[in-house]
Amino acid sequence: MRKLNKKKIALLTACVVSAVGHMAFAAEADNYDEYSGADYVVTATKTQLEKKEVPQSVEVITEQKIKELGAYSVQDALRLANNIDVQDNGMTGNQVQMRGNSTMHTLILVDGKRMAAENTQSSKNAYELKRINISDVERIEIIRSNGSALYGSDAIGGVINIITKKSTTPSISVNMHTGTKDEATSFMYSSGKQGKLSLKIGGGIEKVRKLDSGVYKNYSKNTMTGAVTSTDASSTNMYGTRRFLNTGLSYAFDDNHSLDFDMNFMREQLKSFSWSSMGSDYTNKGSMAVFVAKQAGAVAKALANKGLTSDMPAYAAAYEAMYNQMYPVMLAQMQQKYGDMAMPEKYPMLSSHFYDNTRSDYSLGYNGKDGKHDYNFRTYFSELRKDNTSWYKNLNTNADKFVDFDQNNYKQLVVEGKDSYKMDDNNTLTFGAEYKKDIMNGTHLKGRGTDQHDVTVNGKSKTSSEVSSETAAVYLQNEWKIGDKLLLIPAVRIDHHDSFGTHTSPKLGATYKLSENARVKANWGKGYRAPTLYELYSQMEKVGMAPMPVNVIGNPDLQPEESTNFDFGFEAEKGKVNGKVTYYHNKIKNMIDGGDYDPDKLAQNIIWSKYINRGEVEIKGLESEIGYNFDEHWSVRGVYNYLDAKDLETGDRLAYRARHNGLIQLTYTDAKENPLTVNLYNRYYFNYHQSNTDGYQQDYSYSTTGLTVSKQFNKNYRIYAGVDNIFNKSFLYDTYHTYSIDGRTWRVGAEMTF
């Protein structure tokens, strides 16, 4: 890996320092407490701008909306957001898809700051929305558009910015809830402004309940050989305890200048289990498991040589015929090599996995205003430490066996500065610079980095090493009002990555007012995503998480993904009706994905995968929403989205995406000073595309209905309750459905403020 030229870093930093000149800087986070309600956003342009003016498609979830939904996590608070999929995905957490873009293309921020987190294709953003203390959240801003011109890598699909509470008035609040998924207690103390100082301290403890997340029913045997080709099994979610501590201290020099220091801590101690009726010891080279894997690989290879692939109708019959034909030959070969073949009976087996993860975040910023300037500077550091172990238990003998462990550490250091300069009534110039260093070390890298050393747990040793990358960037944006009707916002960002050189991300957004209550919006831009350190350098060797050991190989020859996107939309409000519709189109080149690596290695009874650039994908669709207020008590909201996402080289649809999705939401409020609010909603997915590694593809449809009730008794006390998936819709998590949904779940809670 090449180190970033120190002269370039100094030059980039000097761009901001010299531009701001004599002024001090300010932390971006303090822009967020200058306004309230859902009418303004800061994430889209890094300035306070009315939602109607912002060219991008934006959505704001306020604290009041979070309370009305009785949300128990940030993920839960997003479940009714337009065109964003945050559903649970089996044991591995949740995906975060916006407009059909991969979870790798969604940038999640807290107060505009990145967080150290997992960076694999399956784990990116999978856990982050549950690792944020919902009691500390003031509002959530969603930008459904390419954000690369301001935020750089990872923002191709959009940005979710979670804005936390500030200490403005003295108060103490306590929140308690329980339900199907978890139970939790949290508190928040705010000192308000005490002279020049203000302090907030918040925290909580959450107990995630144990739930069965999937049941396999695809068990089958070969009638001649008795070979097991699938399993009867079930698994649990990751459950256990999660703890939060959030602190913030601000010192105000005067009304326009302050110094902020924040510290946040999170620790989760979780575990998960899976049960199987076909347990075996994969270290036994003479075991039936190895024999079956060798034979399956040989049959598949022989059929491929005959031009038969798994998507052909004749494949299944040909596979069984050749399997039966080759069985005695391969059995004789195995017996010759190993002597009498060890063919133990499959025993019921329990796989258990334990996770101990800790994240620490520290931020220091200086903020202020001076005449026409709103400027800031801050530095922050985030670290996620992960420690997990895996065990097998033979349920016939009750014997435990330690099988594997991993220890990995993700760190991120950022230094950034920004100034918004109001040149005149029609132009506001925003410019800034950023330096970011990412560090990953641990056993998932094996010996592919520096500082190589062995780590030993329960007698098992693994090699650990460290890799890192550095990025420096500058960006420039102008909010240009042309007359009374047109707002034009050009922006450009230049990123220099120490391994991939310089990338430019330009963007042009425009809002044109047709009238006071109607407008058209358009955006065009380019973006890129640099491969993560894991995608580049991983050498993960994992036992116990799947029916076979899993090896994932990083690829240092990967190229960054590059995107070009545009969208065009119309918004209007008239009387009791409001609505919006947007067409969007995104092309992504050099799409990074995990691919089969050396299929012959399947004969070793190991699942192998290696990251590759697949080519170009196209994601386009129509996004629409309409609302109607019957009176002060009743309102209805309808959402419909159409998506066409495909691989341009193969023509195949991208998996785990619905062709049609939407929402119908009916809301009632008694409109009193301390209101009762009821939400009834139905979320639907039609032609949800499913595929698996065997080439099986299927489209299916489903919908779920939910109800939430929130009652504010006075300014100090409220209660809430909710039921999701009222009709207990479910489908099996099996060979043909690797995506599952929760059955009926409920929750109740109360909040007290003093």
N, C-alpha and C positions, 0 to 999 in steps of 0.2 A: 504494500500500500504506500502510495506517495504521500508525503507530508505536505500540507498547505504552505505555500511560500509565505514567510512571515511578513515580507514587505507588502504582499497583497492584503493580508489581514489588517496591517496598520493603515493602508490606504483606504480600505473600506470603512474602517472605524472613523478615520479622519473626515470622511465625507459628511458624516452626521455631525461630528464635533464642530467642524469649521462652519457648517451651515447654521447651527444653533448659536454659535459664537459665545457671547457672554452669559447666555441663559443657563440655568440649571435644567435638569431633565425631570420628567415625571413618569410614574408607573402607569401603564395603560389601564390597569385595573381600576384606577380612580376615575376614569371617564365614566364608568358604569354606574356610579351612585349619583350622577347629576340629573337623572331623570327616572321616571317610574312609569308603569303601565305598559301597554302592548303597542303603543303607537310609534315608538322609536327603536332603532337598532344601532349598535356600534360595531358589530362584527363585520358587516358587509364592506365598510369603507374605512374602518378604524377611526371614524368620526361619528358624532351623534347626528343621525339623519332620520327623517321621518320615513316610515315604512312605505308610504305611497311614492316617495321620491326615489327609493333605492331601486336600481335597475334589476337586480337579482330577485328571484323568488325567495321570499323570506317568511319565517313563521316564528312567533314568540310565544313561549309557554310561561306565563307569569306565575308568581307564587300563589295567587288566588286560584288559578286553574289547577295547579298542583294540589292544592287543598281540596278543591271540589272533586277531583278524581280520587282522592284518598291514596295517592301514589306512595308506595313504600320503597321505591328506588328511582334513580334517574331513568333507567330502562322502562320502568312502569309508567313514568310521567310522559314518555314519548310514544306510548302505544297507540294514541289517536292522532298523531302527527301525520300530515299528508305526505304520501309517497316515500315513506321511510319504513324499512322493515327491521325491527329489533327483536324478533321473536327468538325464543330459546331454541337452540340447536342441539338437542340431546344433552349429553354430559359435558360437552365442551364449551358451554356458555351460550352466547348469542352472537349473531351476525349483526352488522350495522350497514345496511344497504340503503343508498339514496339514489332514486331514479334508476334503479337497476345496476348501479355501479358496485363493484366489489367492495367488501369491507376494508380492503387495503387502501381504498381511494377516499375514505372518510376520515377527516382530521378531527379528533376530539380534543378540545381545549378546556381548561379551567381558568377563568379570568384571563383568557387570551394566552395561557401558558400551556406548552406541551407537557406530557407526563411520560416518564420512563415506563415502558410496558413491553409485553411480549410482542414479537415482530415476525411471527410465522404466518403462512397463509391461513391456517386453521385457528390461530389464537389472536390475531390482530383485532383489537377492540372487543374481543369475546367476553372479557370480564370487567372492562373499565367502567361501564355504566353502573355496575353494582358496587364498585369500590369507592364511590363518592357519597358522602354523607348527605342524604336528601334533606335533612333538617337544616343544612347550611346553604341551601340553594335559594337564591333570590329570583332567578329567571333563567330560562334556557333559550338561546337564540340559534335558529337553524337556518343555514344558507344553502339552498338547493341549487348550486351552480359552482362552476370551476372557481376555486379560490386561490389558485397558484400564483396569481400576480401579486398578492399580498402575503401569502402564507407559505409559498414554496411547495416542496415535495409533500405528498400524501393528501393534498386537497383537491385532486382531480374531480372527485364526485361531489364534494361539498364540505361544509364545516359545521360542527356542533360546538357551540361555546356555552359552557355552564358557568354562570356568573353567581358568585357566592355573596352572602350577606355582609353588610358593613355595619359597624358600630355607630349608629346615629342617635338613638335614644336609649336611656337606661331601661333594661328589661331582663327578665328571666323566663324562658319557656321550656316546657317539658312535653315530650311527645311519646306516647306509648301505643303500640299496635300489636295485634296478633292475627294469625290466619293460617291458611293451608300451607303456604310456602315458608313463612318465617314468623318470628316474634322479635320485637326490638323495643328498646328504650333509648331516647336521646335527649340531650339538653342543649340550650344555647344561652349564654350570658353575654349581655352587651352593657358596657359601662356608659355608653353615650360619650359626649365630649366633656371631659373633666379638665377644664383649663385647656392646655394644648394637647393633652393625651386622650386617646380613645382606645379601648381594648375590647376584644371579643374572644370568648373561649367556648368552644362547643365540642361535643363528643357523643358517643353512643356505643351500645353493644347490640349486636344483632345475632340471633341464633337461627341459622338456616336449617329448615327441617329436612329430614330424610324422605325422599320420594322415589318411587320406581319410575324411571324415565323411559324405559323401552322394553318390550317383550318380543323376542324372536320366536317365530312359529314355522320357520322354513326348514324343519328337520327332515332329512331324507337319507336312505341307505341304498347302496347298490345291492340288488337282490342276489347277485352271484357271489360277490366278494365280501359283502357286509361292510364296505368302506363307508364311513360317515362323511357326508359332504356338506353338512351344515349343522347348526346347533339349536338346541332349546336353551334359551338363556334369558336372563333379565339383568338390568343394571340400575344403579341409583344415580341420582344427581350428586354434585359435590356439596356436602352439607357439613355443618359445624358452626364455628363462631367467627364473627368478623367484628373488629373494634375500630373506632375512629377517634381521633383527637384533632381539632382544628383550632388554631390560634391566630390572631391578627392584632398587631400593635401599630398605631399611627400617631405620629407627632406632627402637629400643624404649626409651622413657623408663623404663618399668617393665614388669611382667608384663601390665598392662592398658591401656597407652597407647603408641601408636607413630605414626610419620610415614612414609608410603609415597610413593615417587616412581617412576614407570614411564615408559619411553620404548620405543616400538616402531616399526620401520621396515620397509617392504616396497617392493621395486621389481621390476616385471616388464617385460621387453623381449621382446615377442611379435610374431609375424607370421602371416598366413594368406593363402592363395591360392585362387582359383577359376578353372577353365578353361571356356571356352565356344566353341562352333563357330559362334556367330552374332554375333561382335563387330562393332560399328559405332561411328561417331563421333556421339554424340547432339547435338553442337553444330551439326551440319549440318542446317539447317532444310529442305533439300530431300532429305533422305535417305529411304530406304525405311522406316527405323524409324519416322519421323514419319508417313509415309503409312499404314503398317499400323495405328499407334495411332489416327490420326484415323478410319480406316475402321471399326475395331473399336468405337470409342466411338459412332460414328454408327449402326452396326447395332444395338448394344445399346439405344440410346435409341429407335430406331424400333420395335423389338420391344416395349419397355416401353410405348410409346404405344398399341400394339395389345393390351396387357394380358398379354403373355407375359413370364414371368420364368424365370430359369435353373433353377429347381427343377421346372419342368413338363416332362413327357415329350416334348412336341412342340417344345420350345425348340431343341434341337440341329439338327433338320432345317430349321426355319424360319430359324435363324441362317445356315446354309450357303447356303440358297436366296437370302436377301436379300443376303448378302455377295457372291455371284456377280453378282447383279442390279445392285448399287450400284458394283461395282468399276470398270467403264469410265467411269461418270459422275464418280466422285471422282478417278480418274486424270487425266481431262481437266481438272478444276478445278485439280489440283496442277500440271499442265504449263503451264496458262495463267498461274498465279501465279509459278512458278519457272523457266519455260522448259523445256528438256529436263530431264526428271527424272533426278537423280543416283541410280542404282540399283546401288550397289557390291555386289560379291559379299561375302557374309559371310566374315570371316577368323577363323581360330582365335585366341582372345584370352585372355591371362592377366591377371586382376585381382589385384593384390597390395596388401596392407594391413599397415601397421606401427604398433605400439602401444608407447608408452613411458609407463608409469603408475607413480606414486610415491605411497605413503601414509605419513604420519607421525602418530603418536599420542603425546600427553603427558598424564600424569595425576599430580595431587598430592592426597593425602588424609591426614587426621588421624583416627585411630581410637582408641577406648577403651571401657572399661566402668566403671561407677560404681554400686555397689549394685545396684539393680533395673533399671538402664538399660544398653542396648547402643546407642550413638549414633555417628553419623559425619557427616563433612562432606568433600566433595571437589569439585574442579573438574578438568575435562579438556577437551582440544582435539584434534580429529581433522581431517586434511586429506588429500584425494585429488586429485592432479594428473594429468590425462590429456592425452596428446598423440598424435595419430595422423595418418597420411598414406595416400593411396591413389594407385595407379599403374595404367596400362594398358600392356600389351605386345602388339604385333601379332606373332604368332608366325610369320607369313610373312616379314616384313621384319626382325623382331627389334628394332623401334623402340619405345622407351619413351616414355610420355607421362604427366606428372604431372597428375592430375585433381582432387584435392581434399585437404583437411586439416581438422582440428578441434582446438581447444585449449580444454579445460574444466577447471574447478576447483570442488571441493565442500568446504565447510568446516562444522564443527559445534563450537560452544562450549557447554558445559554446566556449570552450578553447581548442586549439590544437597546436601541434608542430610536425615538420617533419624534417628529415635530409636525404639527398641522398649522400652517400659516395662512391666515385669511388675508390674501393680497388686496382684495376689494370685495364689494358686495356680490360679485359674480364669479369669483375664483377663490377656491381654497386648495392650497397645495399641501399634500401630505408626503413626507419623505422620511426614510429611515434606513437603518442598517442592522444586521444581525450576524452574530457568530454562534455556531452550535457545534458541540462536540458530543458524539455518541460513543459509548464504550459498552462492550459486551464481554463478559468472561464467564467461563464455566465449562461443565462437562459436555454440553451440547456441541462444543467446538472441537473437542478432543485435542489433538495436537496441531491444529491448523493455524494457531496464532502464536504470540510471544508469551513469555513467562510460563512456560510449560511446567506442570508439576502434577504429581499424582494425588488424588483424593481417595481416602479409604473409609467406607462405611460398612459396618457389620462384616468385615473380612473381604468385601468386594472392592476392587480398586478401579478407578477411571482416571484418564488424563484430562486435565483442565488447562485452558489457555485463554488468552485475551486478544481481542481485535478492537479497532476503533476507526472512526471516520470523522472528518472535519468539514464543515460547510460554512462559507461566508457569503453574505448576500446584501444587496442594496435594492431599494424599491422607490418608485416615484409615482404619485397619483395626483390628478387634478380634478376637482369638482367644478365644472364649468357651466354656469347658467347662461344660456343664450336666449335672451328675451324672457318672456313670462311663461313660456310653454316647454322649452327643451332644457333638459339637464344632460350633459355629456360628461362621462367619467372615463378618460383614458388612464391606463396604468401599465407599468412594466416593472418586472423584477428580474434581477440578474443573480443567479446562484453559481458559486464556484465550489465544486465538490472535489476533495483531494484525490479521488479515484476516477471521477467521470468528467472532470473539466467543467467548462462553463455552459450553462443553459439559460436561455432567455425566455421569460414567460410574459408575453404581452396580453393586454385585455382592453376591450372597449365596451362600455355599457352606456345605454341611453334610455331615458324616460321622457316621453312626449305627452303632455297634458292635452287631451282632446277637449276636456272641460274640467270643472272643479271636481266632478265625480266620475271621470273616466280617463283612462290613460293607456298607452301602449308602452311596452318595455322590450328591449332587445339587448343581447349580450353576445359577444364573440371573444374567444380567447384560446390561448395555448397553455399547456401545462406539462409537467413531467413528474415522474416518481422514481427516485433512485432506489435500487435494490437495498433491502435491509441487510444488516450485518449477518443475520441468520441465513438469509437467502444466498449470500455470497460465500460464507465460510463454515457453515454448520457441518458437523459430522455426528449426527445424533444416532445413537444405538440404544434402542429402548426395548426392554422385555416387560411383558405383563400388562400392557395397555390394549392389546389386540390378540386374536387367536394365534398370531405368529409374532415373532420379534419384528420390530419396525426400524429400518435404517433410512435416514434422510440425509442426503448429500447436498451441500451448498455448491454453487457454481460461480467462481470468481470471474468467468467470462461473460456473465450476464450484462446486458445493456439496459439503460434506464428506459422505462415506459414513457411514451410521448403521446400527448392527446391534443386534439383540436375539437372544440365544441362551440355550439351556438344555440341560442334559444330565442323565441319570440313569443310575447304574451300580451294579453289584454285583460285589464281589470276595471271594474266599475261598481258603483253603488247607486241605488235609486230607491228612495223611500225605505221600505222594509227589506229590500232585496240587495244582496251583494254577491259578486261572483268573480271568478278569474279562470282563465284558460291559457296554457302555455305549451308550445311545441318545443321539444329539445332534441338535440342530436349531438352525439359524442363518438368520436373515433379514437381508439387507443392502439398505438403501434407497440410492438415488442412486449406484448402482454406476458407477464411473468406468472408461471404456474408450475405445480409439481408434476413431473412426468415419470412414467415407468423407466427404471434404470437397469439395464442388462437383465432382461426377463429370464435368462438362463439361471440366474441366481435364485429364482424361485425354487429350484431343486434343492437348495440349502434350507428350505422351509423358513425363508425370510422375505418380508415385504420391503422392497427397495423403491426409493423415490429420489429424483434429482431435479432441482429447479432448472427450468429452461425458459427461453423466450419463445412463445408460441406463434406470434405473428400479429395480426390486426383483428380487433373486434369492433363491432358497431353497435351502439346503444342509442335507440331513438324512441320517442314516445310522446304521448299527449297527457298532460296533467291538468285536471280541472277541479273546481270546487265552487259550490253555491250555498248560500245561507239565506234563511228567511225568518224574520222576526214577526210572529203573529201578533203579539202584544208584549206588554212588559213581563209577562209570565212565561210564555211559550216561544221556543225557537227551534228550528231544525237546520241541520247542516248535512250536505251530501258531497261525497268525494268520489270521483271516478278517474282512474289512471289506466292508460293503455301502454304496453311496453313491448318493443321488438328488440331483443338483444341476441346477437348471434356472432359466431366465429366466421369471419369473412373468407377464410381459407377452406373450411369444411362445409360451411353453410349450416352447421348445427346450432340450435338454440343454446344459449348459456344456461347452465343448470341452476336450480334453486331460485327461480324467478317466476312470477306469475305473469301471464299475458295480460290479465285484467285484475285489478285490485281496487278496493275502495272502502267507503265507510258511509253509514247512515247513522246520524246522531240526533236524538231528540232530547232537549233540555227544558226543564221546568224550574222556575224559581218563584218563591212567594213575594219577591221584591221588597222584603222588609229590611229594616236597618241591620238586623241580625238574620240573614236569610237562611232558608232551607233550599238546597239545590239538589236536583235529581237529574242524572244523565242515563239514558237508555241508548245503547249503541249496538250496531252490528258491523263487524269487520269481515270482508269477504275476499276470497282469492279464487279466481277461475283460471283453469289451464296452467296450474303451477307445474313447472317442468322439473322432472326428477330423472336422474340418470345414475348409474353405478359403474364400478370399474370393470364389470363384465360386459359393458356395452348396452345394458338394458335401459330403455327409456320409457317414461310414462308421464302423461299429463293428468292431473287430477284437480278437483275443486272442493272447497269447503268454506264454511263461514262460522263465526263464533259470535255469540251475543253476550253483552255484559250490562251490568247496572251498578251505578254508584249513587250514594246518598250522603250529603254533607249538611250538617246543621250547626250554625253559629248561634250559641245561646246568648252570649254577650261578647264584648271585646276581648274577654279573657279566656273564654272556654268554647270549644267546639268538639263535636264527635263526627265520625264518618264511618261508612261501611260500604262494602262492594262485593259483587259476585262476578267473576269472569267465566266465560264459556258456560252459561247457565244450563244449556241442554247437553252438556258433557260430550261434545263432539270429540272423537279421537280416531286414530288409525294406527295400525301396528307399525312398530319400528323394526323393519325386517329387510330382507334383501332388496325389496322393491320400494321401500320407503326408508331412506336414511335420514329423513327429516321428521321430527315428531312435534306434536303440540300438547300442551297441558290439557288435562281434563278440567272438570269444574273446580274452581278455586274460590276462596272467600277471604275476607279480611275485615277487621273492625279496629277502630283506634280512637284516641282522644288526644287533644292538645290543650295545655293550660299555659297562659301567659300572665306574668305578674309585673 
